[in-house]
Amino acid sequence: MPKNEDWLPSARSAQLEKAKNWNAILAVKGTVWGVPAADVTELLTLTTVAQELPDQAMSA
């Protein structure tokens, strides 16, 4: 298996897509994997804020 250290996309839109994907995965698997519910909620909150702030800044 090749060692690739570029696991995080450089484009902001791709980073948000990755975060949204993890939110969906953790909603289903988080409990089974032992991920604390508070951590799942925090990622969801941070993802939502990251999506909303640029829109708010552009409309100000």
PyMOL commands that set and color helices and strands:
alter all, ss='L'
color gray80, all
select helices_A, chain A and resi 12-33+37-59
alter helices_A, ss='H'
color red, helices_A
deselect
rebuild
show_as cartoon
